[in-house]
């Protein structure tokens, strides 16, 4: 498929409900094997004049979870911020803040995924009382509260802790300058979700 750079662009998505609906619809296209978008240079050129993204998706660095692909989004449609197990630091928070304040995205999504290596490593570190050295230890420290909430005796601790960590990260969006006010005014919504590595499906968390 060739994209005509002179063709009129679709109207921008400016509210969270429509942004979320577009991500869900894109994930369905991805799972069904009928994606509309791809990494084509013609699409890149068509979006090069400016950007009007409708969401910022905060996800893990896992190479099996390419965010633009699993939501079937084209160039200029979503901002992507990735770190190990979507752990937050000032750079990540600042990037989300920029997407909301400067680019006007109406939706923040935090996306975890099943069999997350960083979460599993945190479980093992707590079980063995052996915190990794260096900056990996920072990731473990940030994920550990979610693991502790579930408890190491739970047979499904890694999966449940991953979901708890998504919810904790979602709650942290309230710490970003201006986001609580934007949420109260209905300009921004925040959602958590989980990606299934086996099926490709994204499930929204309550």
C-alpha angles and dihedrals in degrees: 000000000000120000116217108222089206094056115108114263119238114258113275119260107240107172134064097237093056091042091053091046089054092051092048092047091048091051089052090052089049094049092046092052094244106109117169098203136057141168096275121154090226089060090048091052092048091056097040097096095068144323136247104176117185099203145021112218118200111201147153126278091238108137090221092065109064101175101205089051100048091050093040092231125160132218113304096016105099138020113226126207117181135184135148106298087346089285111178128232132158093277092053093045091047091051092052090046089053092050091052101038102035105025097034099227110177096204136057115190124188109201124194125178139212120265092020108186094210092054092046090049089052091052091052092046091054093045093051095034087231112131112198116247124242127015094332085070088063090059091049091049091053095047096041097083090061091050092047090051091058097039130234093252092065109104090217095044096130095053094041092046090051090056092045089050090053089053092047091050091048090053090052090065085080087069094064115103111261097001097104090051091047090050092049090051092050094244096115135031129192123211136176124215143171128223120216110219092202101049103023091232123141115213120199115227120229 
